[in-house]
Amino acid sequence: MKKMVKQSDDASVTARLKEVLASISQLIANGSEEQKRTILEVLQNQRLLELLEDWPDGDRRKTERKAFSLSVQYATEHEILTDFPRDISSGGMFIETSASLPVGQQITLTFTPRKGKKPIKVTAEVVWTGPGGVGVRFMEPSKELERMIKKL
C-alpha cells in the first residue's frame, strides 16, 4: 500500500514559492533572451500562464488598489532611496524603481503627507520583483497610513 505524503504547511509552501519566484525574477532580469524564451515556454507548457489568466481577480488581491502620486522614501540596510509608487492599498504597494531589491527583503517606507503633516513610517517586505519595480506588503500598517490611503 502506498503511503500518503502529508502536504507541507502553508508557511513552507509560501517560503518555497518565494524562492522560486525570486529565482525566476533573477533569470528574467539577468538572463539572455534565449533563457527568457525558455522560461516562458516552460511556463506555457505547464499551463501556469493559463492558470494565472483564468484566476479570479478577487482571489489574487485582498484589498482595493488606489492610484498614488506622492514620492516615497525607503531604506534598506545599505541605502536610502526615493521613488514613485504606482498604486497603494492597505495591504501594500507597487514601487516603480530600477533598484535591485530581493524578494524577502524588509524595507522601511516613509510617506510625507501633504499639508505638512507628520511623516508616516511602515515596515514592508518585498514580495515580488519585476523589470519595472517591486511589489511590497506592509508588515503592520498603522492607523495613520490606513487613514491616508482611505482619503485617496
Secondary structure, 3 states (H helix, E strand, C coil): CCCCCCCCCHHHHHHHHHHHHHHHHHHHHHCCHHHHHHHHHHHHHCCHHHHHHHCCHHHHCCCCCEECCCCEEEECCCCEEEEEEEEECCCEEEEECCCCCCCCCEEEEEECCCCCCCCEEEEEEEEEEECCEEEEEECCCCHHHHHHHHHC
